[in-house]
Amino acid sequence: MKKLAFVLVALFLTSALFSQKITVQETTAKFHKDNRNALSVIVHYTDAKTVEKELKSLLKSYKGKVSSKKGVLFGDDLIISTISENTIDVYGAVKEFKNGEVELNVAFDLGGAYLTSGTHPEQYARASDIVKNFAFSLSEQAFAKIVKAEEKELDKFTKDYAKVVGSKESLEKDNKDYKKQIEKNEKEIEKLTKEIETLSGTLKEKQDGFNKLKKEGTKIK
């Protein structure tokens, strides 16, 4: 039962994860005061702080300088060979929604020109893969944490359920034992009742005999 319930929870969460298809869209996003052409994606089941932390780690992996100012991450002179042989400046900004989704916008400055699908189709496709894989990996990790938390909660619930079932079975066993004892007691009571009736007659005879004996004693002078 425990295994089946966990499988059902996992299937539900898996369905929820993959029903949220991760797609990268081209957009115009504001970084500080400037609007720039950017790639936008939704990261699921997480928060802005986590996305910022992981994005910073990703940008650092490209060997450049990474800084943060007023909610915007800036990667200076990054080496992303799949996009360009030259160094690239990257801007990243996130926006958190109440439903557990985070919007991530990333702009790539190729050196005087921002990456667009129209002007740089091949480079845009590669950048899009980077952004998509980042969002998917992060969503998958968050999903795994949800599954782990659900499994922990399920384990606790299963143990609590087992305790309740055990208590019920124990009481039912006690009732059966009590019933047997009651039946045994009732038979013993019936036996003793008959014995008391017999002894009552004998007791009365002995009491009468004793009283008669005492009366005889008063005649002795």
GIJOKA-V946895 format. One record per backbone hydrogen bond with DSSP energy under -1.0 kcal/mol. NH is the residue of the N-H (numbers start at 0). CO is the residue of the C=O. If there is no record, write none. Layout:
nh->NH co->CO
nh->NH co->CO
//
This chain:
nh->4 co->0
nh->5 co->1
nh->6 co->2
nh->7 co->3
nh->8 co->4
nh->9 co->5
nh->10 co->6
nh->11 co->7
nh->12 co->8
nh->13 co->9
nh->14 co->10
nh->15 co->11
nh->16 co->12
nh->17 co->13
nh->18 co->14
nh->20 co->18
nh->24 co->39
nh->26 co->37
nh->28 co->35
nh->30 co->33
nh->33 co->30
nh->35 co->28
nh->37 co->26
nh->38 co->105
nh->39 co->24
nh->40 co->103
nh->42 co->101
nh->45 co->99
nh->50 co->46
nh->51 co->47
nh->52 co->48
nh->53 co->49
nh->54 co->50
nh->55 co->51
nh->56 co->52
nh->57 co->53
nh->58 co->54
nh->59 co->55
nh->60 co->56
nh->61 co->58
nh->62 co->59
nh->64 co->75
nh->66 co->73
nh->68 co->71
nh->71 co->68
nh->72 co->91
nh->73 co->66
nh->74 co->89
nh->75 co->64
nh->77 co->87
nh->78 co->61
nh->82 co->79
nh->83 co->79
nh->87 co->77
nh->88 co->108
nh->89 co->74
nh->90 co->106
nh->91 co->72
nh->92 co->104
nh->94 co->102
nh->96 co->100
nh->101 co->42
nh->102 co->94
nh->103 co->40
nh->104 co->92
nh->105 co->38
nh->106 co->90
nh->108 co->88
nh->109 co->112
nh->114 co->107
nh->119 co->115
nh->123 co->119
nh->124 co->120
nh->125 co->121
nh->126 co->122
nh->127 co->123
nh->128 co->124
nh->129 co->125
nh->130 co->126
nh->131 co->127
nh->132 co->128
nh->133 co->129
nh->134 co->130
nh->135 co->131
nh->136 co->132
nh->137 co->133
nh->138 co->134
nh->139 co->135
nh->140 co->136
nh->141 co->137
nh->142 co->138
nh->143 co->139
nh->144 co->140
nh->145 co->141
nh->146 co->142
nh->147 co->143
nh->148 co->144
nh->149 co->145
nh->150 co->146
nh->151 co->147
nh->152 co->148
nh->153 co->149
nh->154 co->150
nh->155 co->151
nh->156 co->152
nh->157 co->153
nh->158 co->154
nh->159 co->155
nh->160 co->156
nh->161 co->157
nh->162 co->158
nh->163 co->159
nh->164 co->160
nh->165 co->161
nh->166 co->162
nh->167 co->163
nh->168 co->164
nh->169 co->165
nh->170 co->166
nh->171 co->167
nh->172 co->168
nh->173 co->169
nh->174 co->170
nh->175 co->171
nh->176 co->172
nh->177 co->173
nh->178 co->174
nh->179 co->175
nh->180 co->176
nh->181 co->177
nh->182 co->178
nh->183 co->179
nh->184 co->180
nh->185 co->181
nh->186 co->182
nh->187 co->183
nh->188 co->184
nh->189 co->185
nh->190 co->186
nh->191 co->187
nh->192 co->188
nh->193 co->189
nh->194 co->190
nh->195 co->191
nh->196 co->192
nh->197 co->193
nh->198 co->194
nh->199 co->195
nh->200 co->196
nh->201 co->197
nh->202 co->198
nh->203 co->199
nh->204 co->200
nh->205 co->201
nh->206 co->202
nh->207 co->203
nh->208 co->204
nh->209 co->205
nh->210 co->206
nh->211 co->207
nh->212 co->208
nh->213 co->209
nh->214 co->210
nh->215 co->211
nh->216 co->212
nh->217 co->213
nh->218 co->215
nh->219 co->216
//
